[in-house]
């Protein structure tokens, strides 16, 4: 049993906090901007900043050979994910919406089994189902009070697009640099979302002076995308990808807790039950420690 609070553990906790905080932050920001323009600006600025940070490795872009891969990954992981996520937050509370999006790990396991031939052991299935059950318990009040058919649909579509995106990136992970994959997805996706937003939305509707909007934009462009992915891939290179994956279910819990603290949502006994179930889930997933010959580079949450 590990009892050492390592640097990797600290990085993992910071990463979970960043991804969990993104939901309530985006929730309070998106009402002050058309969703596509907000998603596009966040993604583009984040991608540009990450590009500046990793610019010295620009030879790894290999655009001539990889441009098609960048565009396919962008479609699922940036255009659909960021676009659907931002629009969905207009209809549901951030914590509840994150619950729907984090149905993705179960979809990912099923799709990886069906499309990549990866094994899906019984104990892993039990762990994943326990974790998702915990998340559902946490937000059951929200499901009964704040139900929105459009919001639920957008949440599930976000989860599906994310699952397909991760599957695709896993298939090509040996052919592209991980950091440049993220940067290209954000830049290409940001430009595409801004183009769509310019066609269907109004730039004058952005409330630039609102602190909530400024917080969301700055958070996504600096912490939610560049810092989060630097932390994530440092953990991957240190052999900690499995820990990040098994901690995925903590992210919506953090989102709900921050919603309780900052958005004045009430604490219920279901929150405590959900936290216990999530803890058991993580323990179950970590019990199966099959040695991995190589960590997958593209298998991580994409919330920002």
N, C-alpha and C positions, 0 to 999 in steps of 0.2 A: 504493500500500500504506500503510495507516494505521500510524503508529508513535507516536502520541501517547496517553498514558494519561490519558484524559479523565475528568471527573466521572461521565459516563454509564457509562463502562467500569467504574469503581469501584462504582457502584450496581448494575450488572449482575452483577459478581462477588459482591457481598454477597447479592444476590437468589438466585443459584444456590446459594450456600453455605447460605442459610436453607432453601430448598426441599430441598436434598440432605440437610441435617442432620435434617430432620423425620422421615425414614424410620427411622434407627436410634434416634432419641429416642422416637418412638411405639412402636417395637418393644420397648424396655425398659419402657415405661410400661403398655402395654395388658394385660399379664398380671396387673396389680394392680387391675383394674377390669373389670366387664362391658363389652363393647365398645360397645354402643349408648349407655350412660350416659356413657362416656368421650368418645365422638365428639360427643354432644350438648352436654356441658359445654364442651368445647373450642370448638365452633362458636358456641355462644350467648355465652360470655364474650368471644370474639374479636369477634363481631358487635357486642356492646354497646360494647366499647372503641372500635372503629372508628366507631360511631355518635356517641360522645362527641367524637371528634376532628373529625368533619365536620358536627357538629350545626348550625353556622351556615348550612349550605347546605340545610337541611331542606326548603325549598320545592321543591327538585328531586325530592323523593320522588314527588310527583304520584300519590298512592295511588289516587285514584278511577279514573284512566285506566290505571294500570300494575299494579294488584294481581294480575291474572291472569298477567301476564308474570313477576312476582316468584315466584308459586307454581310455575309451570311450570319456571322456571330452578332453583328450590330443589329440586324433585323430582330432577332429574338431577345438579346440581352440589353439592348438600349432603346430602340424605337418602340417595340412592344412593351418591354418591362417598364421603362420609365414613363412612357405615355399612358399606359393603362393604370399604373400605380398612382400617378398624379391625379388622373381623372377620378379614380375610385375614391380617393381621399375626400372628394367633395361630397360623397354620399354616406360614408361611414366613419365612425371614430377611428383614430389612428391605431389604437390597440386592437380593436376588432378586425380592422382591415389587415393588419399584420398577421393575425391568426389565419385568415383565409389564404394569404400569400404563402405562409409557412406550412401549408398542405404540400408544398413543393417537395420536401424531402421524401415523403411517401411516394409521390409521383415519380421522383427521380429514381428511387429504388426500383419501382416497377418498370420504368422505361429502360433503365440500365440493364435490368434482367431480360426484358424483351428485345432490346435493340443491340446491346453490347455483349449479351451472354454472361453478365456478371452474376455471381451467386447472391442469393437472398436467403440467408439462414433463418431458421425459426426464431432464434433468440433476438436477432436484429429486427425482425418483423414485430415481435412483441415489444421491443424497446421503442421503435418508431411509433407504433400505435399507442403505447402508453404516453409518450410525449405529446402526441397530437390530442389525445384525450384530455391531458392536463391543460392544454391551451384552450380547448373547447370549454372545459369547466370554468376556466378563468373568465371567459367572455360570454358565458351563457346569458347573463343579464343583458349584455349588449345585443345579443342575437334576438332576444324577445322584445327589447324596447326600441332598438334603433334599426330594425330590419329594413333593408332597401334592396329590392330585387336587382336594380341596376348595380348597386354597390357590391353585392354578393357576386354577381356575374363578372364584374370587372376584377374582383379579387381572385376568383378562380382562374380567369383567363391570364392574369398576371402570373399566377403559380405555374400554369401550363407552359406559358412562353418561357419562363425562367428555367423550367425543367428541360425543355427541348434545347435551350441555349447552352446549359451546362453539359448536356449529353454531347452536343456538337463540339464544344470546346475540348471536352475530354478526348474525343476521337482525334483531334488535330493537335493535342497539347505538345507532342514531340516535334511538331513542324513550325511552331510559332513561339516567339518570346512572350512569356506571361504578362510582363508589364506593358509591352507594346500592344498586346491584344486588348488590354483594358483601355489604354490611351486611345487607340484607334476606334474602338467601340464608342467611346465617349465623344470623340471629336466628330466622327462620321454621323453617329446617332444624334448628337446635339445639333449639327447643321441640318440634318433631315427633319428633326422635330421643329426647329425654328422655321424651316421652309413651310412645313405643314401649318404651323401656327400662324405664319404670315398670310397664308391663303384663307384660313377659316376663323382666325381670331384677330383681335384688335390690340396693337401695341399700346395704344393710349389707355387701355383698361388696366395696365400694370400700375399698381400703386407703389411707385418706387420709394416714396418717403415713409412707408409703413415699417416700423421696426420688425414686425413679424415676418414681412416679406424679405427684408434685408438679412435677418437671421437665417432664414431658410436657404437663401441664395448663397450667402457666405459659407454657411456650414457645409452645404453640399459641395461647393467648389473647392474647399480647402481641406476639410476634415472627412466628410462623408465619402469622397472618392479618392483623392490622392493619399492622404494619411492612412485611411482604412486599408487600401490595397497594398501599400508599402508594408504595413504591419502583417497583413494576411500572407503575402508571399515570403516575408521573412520567416514566418511560422512554418510555411510549406517547406522552405529550404532547410529549416532546422528539423524536419521530420515530424512536424506537429499537425499535419493536415487532418489526420483522423480525429484529433482532439477538437479542432475547429468544427468539423462536420458533426461530431457528437454533441457539441454545445449549441447547435443551431436553434434548438427549441428554447434556449434561454432568451433569445432575442425578442420574441413577442412578449415574454414575461417582463423584460425590462421596459418594453414599450408601454405595457399596461401600467406598470408601477409608476413610470414617469408621468403617464396620463393622470394617475391618481394624485400625484404630488403637485403637478403644475397645471393640470386642466381641471382639477377639483372633482375627479371621478371618485365614487365611493368605494371603500374597501369592504369586501364581503367574505364570508367563510369560504366561498368558492375559490377565491384568490389563493387562500392558504392551501386548500386541497389541490388546486392546480399546480402550485409550486412543488408540493410533495411528489405529485405524479411526474412532473418534469425531471425532478432530481432522480427518481427511480429510473426514468427513461434513459438519462445520460449514463447512469451506472450500468444498465443492461447493455447499452450499445458498446460501452467500453470493456465489458467482460470478454467480448470476443476479440482477441488481439491477434488476428492472423498476421504474420509478418508480411509486410508489403515490400516487394522488391524495389518499387519506385513510387513515390507519391505523385498523385495526379495534380497537375498544376491548375486546372481550370475548375475545380470543384469547390466553390465557395459561395456564400451568400452574396447577394449583389444589392443590398439595400444601401441607399445613400440619400 
